[in-house]
Amino acid sequence: MDFSQTEEQQMLQESVQQFVRKSYDFDTRNSIVATAEGYSAEFWKLFAELGWLTVPFSEADGGFGDSAVDLTVMMDEFGKALVVEPYLATVVLGGGIIAALADEKTKGELLPQIMSGDLQLSLASAEHGGRYNPLNVATTAKAEGDSIVLDGVKTAVLNGSNASYIIVTARESGDVSASDGISVFLVPTDSAGVSIQGFTTIDGRSSSEVKLEAVSVDASARLGLPGKAAEALVLVNEKATLACAAEALGALESMLHKTVEYSKTRKQFGTSIGTFQALQHRMADMFIQCQLARSIVIRAAMKIDSSESTVEKAKAVSAAKSRIGYAIKAVGQEAIQIHGGIAMTEELDVGHLFRRVTALDIMFGDADYHTERYASL
């Protein structure tokens, strides 16, 4: 496989790097996290102006091309800088579901708003007991005349507190684990019966638990055919999983770089600790883990962009997420240990990077889950 970047991908990468260098230092990021929204509306509009919000959408929908490789290039750079804006929630998850399931009229109304930065979305699919399976849906959708009544509880809903619409997965037929019978509904967050309880995750991001109690929506709120949303959900979930892996990769490489730099300045016994052979070996191992992870993430992105079967794409994504999970443990722990106690302070970014990769390891399935999934495919 040819892992080299195209000219467009290099330009995309450089645009993110320039933005981070000029406007998104660690202190700025922390001040954004401390706000009630947890992201910068000003920077979000800038993302739109730079064209970043168009990357996961096809040219037919007005996007940049819907390339998984392009997406990994962006998420990699976001991970290095600990970017907190809700790109995954609004663009990859919410926008991905709309692009996959909505009719042309709905897409024509919503996708331009997403790409212009005027619309915030959230996908409410995870449930208690679902264990990373997007098709494990207990939330019900029952027809009552021309309306659909939704009842259920969704957990770990990214960007739920900021979204104008929550995209809810609900079951119209079948048992809890059946792939058939699942539908997706576009629900305004101010609808009667919608309760959103926001909370901050370990890495400082915004998430929510959403309760739906007799929430009535028009049948036109359903995206796609009744009970036929499973295939689109799985596809969007694969892309989101890959995006998480790419973001974690960027964060791990940032941790490696910062650990090497720290080892050159931190002194023990009158000399920098970077001269100690034992630590050099450990940092070399960190580098190897990052390179192994990078190769398999790029391979997974290329698989998604290919014409191979759904099973082969799923295997590639699970292999990448599994490998990233093991790299997170190896690289993350070494970075903390080599830095010592200072790594656990709020003032140093290494601790924040470690918390972020820990959260990314869990999102959409940890290493153990994806190892088992790969073996079962």
N, C-alpha and C positions, 0 to 999 in steps of 0.2 A: 504493500500500500504506500502511496505517496502522501506523506504527512505535511508537506510544505504548504504554506498559506498562499492564497491567491492575492493579487494586488488589492482587491476590494477588502479582503479580510485583514490585510496589513493596515489599511487605512482605517478600518473600523477599530482595530486594536489601538492604533496610535491616537485616535480621537478620544478614546476612554482614558488612555494614559495621560494625555494633555489636560483633560478635565480634572483628573485626580491631582495632578501635580500643581495646577493653578488654584483649584477651588475646594478640594476635598481632603484636607489634611486631617490628622487624627483628632485634633481639638474641635474642628468644625463638625466632624462626624458625631462626636460626643454631645455637642450642643444640640444637634438635630434629634438624637435619641432622647434627650431630656424633655423635648416638647410633648404636648398632649397627643399630637398626631403621630409622632414617631418617624416622620419623614419630612423632607423639605418640598413644599409645593412649588417654590421657585426653581429648584433643581429638576423637579419632575417636568415642568414646562420646558426646561432647557433640554432634557432628554428627548422630548418631542421635536424640538427645533433641530436637534442634531440627527434626527431620524432613527434613533435607537429603538423607539417604540414600534417601529415598523418591521423590525428584523424577523420576528417569528411568523409573519403573515405572508401569504403568497402574493405574487404580482397581480393576480386576478382580483384579489381583495384590496389592492392598493398598497401592498407591503413591499418589503425589501427582497423577498424570495423564499421565505420559510425554509431556510437551511439550518439543520441541526448543528453543523460545523460552525456557521456564523454565530449561532446562539452560544455555543461553548466558548468562542473567542471573547464574547462580551462578558459572560458569567465568570470566566477566569479572571478578567481584570477587575470586575466588581468584587470578587473574593479577596483579591490582594489589598484592596482599599477599604474593605468592610462597608461597602455601600449598603445603606439601609432602605433605600426607596423600594416600594412594593412592586418591583418588576416581575418577580415570579408569580405573585398573587394576581395582579391585574392583567398582565400581558400574556404570560405563558399559560397560566391556568384558565383564568376567566376568558381572555381573548381567544385562547385555543379552543375552548368548548363552543363559543359562539361561531367561530370560523368553521368548525367541523359539523355543527348541527343546525344552526339557524337557517331560515329561508333567506332569499336574496334581499327581501325588504328589511328584515331585522338586521341582517349584516350591514346593509347600506346605512342604517340609522346608527348602529352602535360601534362598528369597527372604526369609522373615521373619528369618533369621539375618543376612543381608546388611543389611537395613534396621534391625536392632537394633544393628549394629556388632559382632556376635559372630563374623563369618566374613570372612576375608580370601581373595581370589581373585586369579588371574593368568591371562591369556589368552596361551597360547604358540602364535602363528600365524606370526610372521615367520621366514624362513629365509634363509641366505646365498644370494645370487643371486636372491632373490625380487623385489627392487626395488619395494618398497611394494605388491606385488600379493598380497592375502590368499589368492587362489586358486592361487598358485604353491606347491604343496605336494609335497615329496619324501618327507616322513615317511610310513612305511608302517604299515598296520593289517591284520594277517593273522589270519584265524580259525583257531583251534586248539581243536577241540571246542567247549565252552561259553565259551571265553575268547577275547580279542583280544590279540594281541601287537603292541606298538608299538615301532618303531625309527626313530630320526632325531635331528636336532639343531635346536633352536630358538634364535633369537638375539633380543636386545633384548626380553626378557621382563620387562615392568614388574611390580614387586612380587613377583617370583618367590621371593625369600628369605623373605618374610613370609607367603606364602599357605599356607593349609591344603590347597587343591586347585589344581592347574593344569589349565586347560581346554585340551586339546591338539587341534589340527587334524591329521588324518592321512588318507592316501589309501587307500581300500579297492579302487579300480579306476581305470582310465584313466591317461593319461600325466601328467607333472608339471604341465602348464599347463591341463589340462582342468577345466572347472567342475563336471562331474558326477563323482561318485565320492568326494567329500570328506565325511568324517564328523568329528564332534566328540566327544571323550571326557573325562569327568571323572576326573582321576587324582590320588589323594592324594599329596602331596609326599614322604611317607615310604615310598612303594612301592619294592620291590626293582627296581634297574636305573635309577632316576631319580637323575641327578646334576645339582645346581644350583650353578653357579659365579657368585656374586654379584659385582657391580662397581658403582662409582659413576660416573655420567655427568658430563659437563662442567658441568651445572647443579646438581650435588650430589644428584641423585635416585638411587634404588635401582633397578638393573636386573640382569638375569641372562642367562647362557647355560645352556640346559637340554639335557642329553643323555639320550636314552631308549634304553636298551640291553636289548632283549628284555623290555620291561615288560609284564607280563601283567595284564590287567584283565578283570573280568566283562563279558559282553556288555551287561548292564544299565547299564554306565557310559557307553554311547553315548547322547548326547543327540539325540533326533530319529530320523528314518529313516536307514537305512544309505545313505551316499553322497549325501545330499540336504541337506547343510548350507550349500551355497554361497550361496543367497539370503539366509539369516540372517546369514552372515558379512559379506556385502557391506553389508547394512543397518546392522549394528552398527559396521562400519568407517566408514561415512559419518557416523554420529553421533559417533564418537570423533574423526574428522577435524574436524568442526564444533566439538566441545568444545575441541580444541587451538587452533583459530582464535580462538575466543572468549577463551580464556585468554591467548593472545598479544596480543589486542586490549587486554585489561585491563593487561597488563604494559607495552605501548607507551604507553598513556595515562598510566600512572604515570611512565614515563620522561620524557614530555613535561612533565608537571606539575613534576617534580623539576628538570628542566633550566631551566624558566622561573624557578622559585624561586631556583635557584643563580645565575642570571644577574643577579638583583637584589641579591645579596650579594657576589659576586666582583668585585673592583675591579682595574682596570688604568688607569694614567695618572691616578689620583685620582678615577675615576668608575666606577660599576657597568657591567659589560660588557653588561647588558641595555639600555643606552641606545644601543649601537652599532647603526646601521641595518642593517648587513650581517647581524648576528646575529639581529636582529628578523625579517628576511626568512627566515632559515633556520628559526627557530622557527615562523613562520607556515606554512612548508612542512610542517613536522612535524605541525602541527595539521590541515592539509588531508589529509595521508596518513592520520591517525587517523580522521578523519570519513568518508573514502571507505571505509576498511576496516570501520568500524562499520556503515555502511549495507548493505554487501554481506554481512556476517556475519548481520545480522538478516534480510535477505532469504532467505538460505540456510536459516535456521532455520524461517522461515514456509513455505518450500517443502516442507521435510521434514514439517511438520505438516499440509500440504495433501493433497488427493486426487490430485495430479498424478502422472504416470508416473514410474517408477523412473529413467528416463533424465533427465528434467527435474530430478529431485532430485539426481542425481549431478552434473549440469552445474552446478547452483547451488552445491553443496559445493565442487567443484573451482574454480569462479570465486572463491569466498571464500578458499580456501586459497592460491590463486595471488596474489590481491590482498594478503593478509596477508603472504605471503613477501616481496613487493616493499616493503611498508611496513616490515617488520622491518629490511631493509637500509637504507632511507632514514632512518627514525626512530632506529634503534639507533646507526648510525654517527654521526649528527649529535649525539646525546646524549653519546656518548663524547668526541667532538672538542670540543664546547663546554665540557664539564667539564674536559677536559685530563687530565693524568697521574693525578689523584686518582681518576678513574673506574675505573682499573685496579687499585685497591687492594681488599683484602678488607673494609676497614672501611666502604666506601660501597656502598649498595644498588644504585646504578645499574649497576655492573659485574655484579652477580648477576642483575639484570633482563635485561641484555644476553645473558648466558650462557643464561638460561632461554628467551628468545625464539629464540635461535639453535638450541637443541635442539628447540623446538616447530616451527620451520620445517622441520626434517628429518623429524619424526615423521609417519607416514602419507603421506609424499610432500612434496617441497619445491615451490617455486614453478614451476620448470621442468617437473617431472613433471605437476603439475596443469594447467598451461597446455596441455601436449601432450594430456593426457587430455580436457580440455574440447573441444579441437579435434577429437578422434577420436569424440566421442559424437554 
